[in-house]
Amino acid sequence: MSRNWIKWLGVFALVLTCITVVTGCTATETNTEPKIAAVSEKAIQTTIITNVTAQEAYTLIQEKSDDPDFKVLDVRTPDEYNTGHVEGAINIDYNSDTFKEKLDTLDKSGKYLVYCRSGNRSSEAVKVMEELGFTMIYHMNGGIIDWSAEGLPFAR
């Protein structure tokens, strides 16, 4: 009799296991909408960085002269800026302790042409702007040195 009882206990355990597996695998959710993970706006933003020559930068400035969203950023020191700069350029010193904070006050959806003396600081500034979420950046290769070599106009 005990063998029979063990046999039925084994069958019962097997049936119970099968029921658990089947119901566990076929459980349905009441919400059938696809689940989409929340993605921050910054994570889906794309930064477009375009390297331009001094001559291309000059042409770009002429073409965008009526665009209020287009700004020229000079990331040299104030002393360098005062020796001559691109007309209408905003001076935000890359070496300043407040560089990032000043950039952060600008409209990140705007279009910015960035330059320095030779292109080194502005390259680094562009990286910071990308980190901050700026979406459209033009980088002037060669900086104000190439601008001057092309004979392009200065403001003082």
C-alpha positions in Angstrom: 0.0 0.0 0.0 2.8 2.4 0.7 4.2 1.9 -2.8 0.9 2.9 -4.3 0.7 5.9 -2.1 4.2 7.0 -3.1 3.3 6.5 -6.8 0.2 8.7 -6.4 2.2 11.3 -4.5 4.7 11.4 -7.4 1.9 11.7 -10.0 0.3 14.5 -7.9 3.7 16.4 -7.7 4.2 16.0 -11.4 0.7 17.3 -12.2 1.1 20.2 -9.8 4.5 21.1 -11.4 3.0 21.0 -14.9 0.2 23.3 -13.9 2.5 25.7 -12.3 4.8 25.8 -15.3 1.9 26.2 -17.8 0.1 28.9 -15.9 3.4 30.8 -15.1 4.4 30.8 -18.8 1.0 31.8 -20.2 0.2 34.6 -17.7 -1.2 37.6 -19.5 -0.9 41.2 -18.6 -3.9 43.5 -18.7 -1.9 46.2 -20.4 -1.0 45.0 -23.9 0.6 48.4 -24.9 4.3 48.0 -25.8 6.6 49.2 -23.0 8.9 52.0 -23.9 11.7 53.0 -21.6 11.7 56.7 -20.7 14.6 58.4 -22.6 15.8 61.8 -21.6 15.7 64.5 -24.2 19.5 64.9 -24.0 20.0 61.2 -24.7 18.2 61.5 -28.1 19.7 64.8 -29.1 22.3 64.8 -31.8 25.0 67.4 -32.1 26.0 68.3 -35.6 29.6 69.6 -35.7 30.8 71.0 -39.0 34.5 72.0 -39.5 34.9 75.1 -41.8 37.8 77.1 -43.1 38.1 80.8 -42.4 36.7 81.6 -45.9 33.7 79.2 -45.3 33.1 80.8 -41.9 33.0 84.3 -43.5 30.5 83.0 -46.1 28.5 81.4 -43.4 28.4 84.6 -41.4 27.2 86.5 -44.5 24.5 83.9 -45.2 23.2 83.8 -41.6 23.3 87.5 -41.0 19.5 87.7 -40.7 19.2 84.5 -38.6 18.7 85.5 -34.9 19.6 81.9 -33.9 23.1 82.1 -35.4 25.9 83.4 -33.1 29.6 83.7 -33.4 31.6 82.7 -30.3 35.2 83.8 -29.7 36.7 81.6 -27.0 40.0 83.5 -26.6 40.9 85.6 -23.6 39.4 89.2 -23.3 42.9 90.6 -24.1 43.1 88.6 -27.3 39.5 89.5 -28.2 40.3 93.2 -27.8 43.2 93.0 -30.3 40.6 92.1 -33.1 37.8 89.7 -33.5 35.1 88.6 -36.0 32.4 91.3 -36.2 29.5 90.6 -33.7 31.4 87.7 -31.9 30.5 87.0 -28.3 33.6 86.6 -26.1 33.5 83.6 -23.7 37.0 82.8 -22.5 37.6 79.1 -22.6 40.2 79.4 -19.8 37.8 81.2 -17.5 36.5 79.3 -14.4 33.0 80.2 -15.5 33.3 79.0 -19.1 30.9 76.1 -18.8 28.3 78.2 -16.8 28.4 81.0 -19.4 27.9 78.5 -22.2 25.0 76.9 -20.3 23.1 80.2 -20.4 23.0 80.1 -24.2 20.2 78.6 -26.3 21.4 75.1 -27.0 19.1 74.8 -30.1 20.9 77.8 -31.7 23.6 77.7 -34.4 27.1 78.6 -33.2 30.3 79.3 -35.1 33.2 78.8 -32.7 36.8 80.0 -33.1 39.9 80.9 -31.1 43.4 81.9 -32.1 44.5 78.7 -33.9 41.7 76.1 -33.4 43.0 74.3 -30.3 40.9 75.9 -27.6 37.9 76.1 -29.9 38.2 72.3 -30.5 38.0 71.8 -26.8 35.2 74.3 -26.5 33.2 72.4 -29.1 33.5 69.2 -27.0 32.1 71.0 -24.0 29.3 72.4 -26.0 28.5 68.9 -27.3 28.4 67.6 -23.6 26.0 70.5 -22.7 23.6 69.5 -25.5 24.2 72.1 -28.2 22.8 70.8 -31.4 24.4 72.8 -34.3 28.1 73.9 -34.1 30.4 75.2 -36.8 34.1 75.0 -35.8 36.5 77.4 -37.6 39.7 75.4 -38.2 42.8 77.6 -38.0 41.1 80.2 -35.9 41.7 83.9 -36.2 45.2 83.2 -37.5 43.7 81.8 -40.7 41.0 84.5 -40.7 43.7 87.1 -40.8 45.8 85.3 -43.4 42.7 85.3 -45.7 42.5 89.1 -45.3 39.0 88.9 -43.8 37.6 91.9 -41.9 38.2 92.4 -38.2 36.3 94.4 -35.6 38.1 96.1 -32.7 
